[in-house]
Amino acid sequence: MKRQARFEDRVGKGLSRRGFVRGLLMGGATLAASARSGQAAAPAQSTAGGPQKGGRLVFINGSDVTNFDPSALSVGNHAFLHQIYDSLVRIDSGGSGQVSPWLAESWKWSADGKSLTFNLRGGARFHTGREITSEDVKFSLERYKKEEVAANLRPRLLPIIDVQTPTPRTAVLALDRRYPGIFDVLDQFFILNKDVIGDIRTKAAGSGLYTLAEWRPGEMFRMKRFADHWSKDAGFLDEITVRIVGDPEAQLAMLESGQADLVYFMQGRYAERLRGRADFKVFQAGLGAATHYVMVNCSREPFTNTKVRQAISHAIDRARILRTVYPGEGELGCLPWTPTHWAHDRELAARCRFDLDKAKQLLVEAGYPNGFKTTVNTAVPGYSPGSKEVAQILQQDFQKIGIDLEIKVYEAAEARKRIFSADHNMLIHNYSAAGADPSFNFPGRSTSTGKDSFMQWYNSEFDKYVAEAFSELDREKRKKSYAEVARIFLDDAPNNVTVYRYVLSGARKRVNDYRGDQSGYPDLTYTWVAP
Amino acid sequence: MATYIARRLLELIPVLFGVSVVVFALLRMVPGDPALFIAGAEATPDVLAAVRRQMGLDQAIPVQYGLWLAGALRGDFGKSFVNGLPILDLVLQKVPATVELATAGLLFAIVLGFPLGIIAAKRRETVWDYLISGSAAMALGVPVYLLGVLFIAVFSLMLGWFPPAGRVRFEEGVDLAFRSLFMPAFCLGLAHAPILIRFTRNSILDVLHEDYVRTAIAKGLPERLVLARHVLRNAMIPVVTILGIVFGRLIGGVVITEAVFAWPGMGTMIIVAIGNRDYGLVQTSLLLIVVVFVFINLFIDVLYGWLDPRIRLGGGP
């Protein structure tokens, strides 16, 4: 019941950061209780007297749909993922890691932890009317793993080597290693209807609470409630219209004039304009959905020197970055996962201190008493929000310890190309889902070692602990391993997390119980509108 | 006239070929890889290579151009890299919205520009002239973006007269469609009217000094008739020419206006397509704009001849 309420920063209540974190934790506990009972989480209670069926929601997204294939997690696609498609399970987005049933009613690990059996819900149907079976789970997994499909989740699904289908309602996932973090992946692994897969780019192939009714590329798409969905206590809206409006001023104007009900992914300064106004509210979802960092390229001089990297780490004023670049948008960063996460370690997180004297001393020890000259790559706001402003803060502070930092700003496509080829000395960018299980992010190129690493970083000890934590089933043991992972990450300092941001969504007051998943992707499962 | 039109149409072929080569080459020269957009933020080199193969980007650039051109000649402009839809369908879906906005914007520019230009010329060096010419000079300096934001703040949020953004199609309701069109079109028209005001004013002032005008006045013709029969018709010739240029500028303005008012037209689509390096979509859209631009200018040339019978298109001494 409190699960959705915690995402909601109701106008005028002035919820403090600490209070918000406390709310998240309490929400996690409530969810844990609901999951233990084997039931999907109940709809949230609302200030307006409880969920009401019916009504139409106009949702604004800044980017157009890439296609209706849920394996593509582009921003334009976020709006339909949890609406048109169903996943086997749902996971708490607050960092507790608590799993809730969805298409799968229950699951069981094998004794060796290398096999996971899901019992599928009876009566769950695709929008075409056909019942969902374990064969559909198998088909979906095989499709997600194809290289040419380029599914974002592919690296995270590779440990699943096969899906066995002993009965139509039993799917057994065979794993090449123990994989306790698998549920975070399965939350965004959507079951596809093979009968209509050929048209998936334009017509969708799902079984979710809403069906695709109309699509006008670059303009809008409309979803209607799926009357035959198995869940009868969710999917309250009759219709959701997603309109594509790129300009943030136009988005805000549409919200203020009543032309729209909710704006997804609102920049902090626009959300600020809604706070304190009686007719509006601001929802915060998915802490760490954008996790901002200052990265160095460990293969380039002088960043091959660990002390130089540590000096950089101490010369980053995270508090100033949060205060001036992302005010009201998130929390101070340090570890690769968020402060609300079960793997969080308070002592380690305290090590991310801004200390220019220490930075200067480390530079002297590294053999750079007079500093050096280098460049930092940033990108336009649409691709990497705030990166240029963060670079300007670094430029000022670095100057005090003799580092002459030149700021490069790239347009989105060029920035993307340079990141992928690790063509940077320093890089300011972000990765997503720091609220997810760490195993979700450590195949990521922003946080991992090896030749594909954006940091061009190699550390066998780090790899050992990542592998150890990945396959350990005991949560406490995993926590210890991830503490080692975080310690090495901080000691070696290839990448410095600065800020964990929420996804901020501005809405009219009549919108209730909107939430985001752990990546901040919209989840309208229990959303309803007051008449 | 028919020969002239036919010749101009034939001239279109090398123009389009040239434009297609230039646009194709420019897009490939711009840094950025469309496969990265499709493959996503965490794609490994293997996945990227597979996506590039699928998109045909692993082939040599001349081969890519040849394949695109061969398809285009058959009327097949390929599919969007991003959503896989046929490019021609995507472009044609956006044409009505842009044509609607550009036409309405041009109409506003004409409705505002011509009468005000005439008044400024007729009352030259009076308060009216200074007011109109001064306002036109100021309006010329205001960016369309700023104008749009101000309009939304005043007419939509404060007064609530018009919706702040979006397009309502005429089949969904004529009244709503007009209300959604009015503000972006007026904003576009207002941004381009100053050019017409200045040209109309100057052109009329030039004609007023011609001998035939002086003769007509000396004959005792009423001022209104002199203005209508002798001055305006001759003064309109350079103004009509400038309409072609205004239209070109207006196309640029449409792109920004569409963004400010969330108008789902070609401008917005092209900007997004450039960002995504959706090569085929950008190429086809720009080719279409060139075709329209050439046809508009052809139409203006024909109109030019109608306004001034002395001009013999394609002939002459």
Chai-1 contact restraints between the chains, C-beta under 6 A:
chainA,res_idxA,chainB,res_idxB,connection_type,confidence,min_distance_angstrom,max_distance_angstrom,comment,restraint_id
A,T66,B,V82,contact,1.0,0.0,6.0,A-B,restraint_1
A,T66,B,N83,contact,1.0,0.0,6.0,A-B,restraint_2
A,N67,B,N83,contact,1.0,0.0,6.0,A-B,restraint_3
A,N67,B,G84,contact,1.0,0.0,6.0,A-B,restraint_4
A,E147,B,V47,contact,1.0,0.0,6.0,A-B,restraint_5
A,E147,B,A50,contact,1.0,0.0,6.0,A-B,restraint_6
A,E148,B,A50,contact,1.0,0.0,6.0,A-B,restraint_7
A,E148,B,Q54,contact,1.0,0.0,6.0,A-B,restraint_8
A,A150,B,I38,contact,1.0,0.0,6.0,A-B,restraint_9
A,A150,B,A39,contact,1.0,0.0,6.0,A-B,restraint_10
A,A150,B,V47,contact,1.0,0.0,6.0,A-B,restraint_11
A,A150,B,V51,contact,1.0,0.0,6.0,A-B,restraint_12
A,N152,B,G40,contact,1.0,0.0,6.0,A-B,restraint_13
A,R201,B,G84,contact,1.0,0.0,6.0,A-B,restraint_14
A,P217,B,L90,contact,1.0,0.0,6.0,A-B,restraint_15
A,G218,B,P264,contact,1.0,0.0,6.0,A-B,restraint_16
A,G218,B,M269,contact,1.0,0.0,6.0,A-B,restraint_17
A,E219,B,P264,contact,1.0,0.0,6.0,A-B,restraint_18
A,V245,B,A262,contact,1.0,0.0,6.0,A-B,restraint_19
A,D247,B,A259,contact,1.0,0.0,6.0,A-B,restraint_20
A,D247,B,V260,contact,1.0,0.0,6.0,A-B,restraint_21
A,E249,B,V149,contact,1.0,0.0,6.0,A-B,restraint_22
A,A250,B,A165,contact,1.0,0.0,6.0,A-B,restraint_23
A,A250,B,A262,contact,1.0,0.0,6.0,A-B,restraint_24
A,A253,B,I152,contact,1.0,0.0,6.0,A-B,restraint_25
A,A253,B,P164,contact,1.0,0.0,6.0,A-B,restraint_26
A,A253,B,A165,contact,1.0,0.0,6.0,A-B,restraint_27
A,M254,B,P164,contact,1.0,0.0,6.0,A-B,restraint_28
A,M254,B,A165,contact,1.0,0.0,6.0,A-B,restraint_29
A,E256,B,L157,contact,1.0,0.0,6.0,A-B,restraint_30
A,S257,B,S156,contact,1.0,0.0,6.0,A-B,restraint_31
A,S257,B,P164,contact,1.0,0.0,6.0,A-B,restraint_32
A,Q259,B,P163,contact,1.0,0.0,6.0,A-B,restraint_33
A,A412,B,G275,contact,1.0,0.0,6.0,A-B,restraint_34
A,A413,B,G32,contact,1.0,0.0,6.0,A-B,restraint_35
A,A413,B,R277,contact,1.0,0.0,6.0,A-B,restraint_36
A,E414,B,P31,contact,1.0,0.0,6.0,A-B,restraint_37
A,E414,B,G32,contact,1.0,0.0,6.0,A-B,restraint_38
A,R416,B,L36,contact,1.0,0.0,6.0,A-B,restraint_39
A,K417,B,G32,contact,1.0,0.0,6.0,A-B,restraint_40
A,K417,B,D33,contact,1.0,0.0,6.0,A-B,restraint_41
A,F420,B,L36,contact,1.0,0.0,6.0,A-B,restraint_42
A,G444,B,E42,contact,1.0,0.0,6.0,A-B,restraint_43
A,R445,B,E42,contact,1.0,0.0,6.0,A-B,restraint_44
A,D452,B,T44,contact,1.0,0.0,6.0,A-B,restraint_45
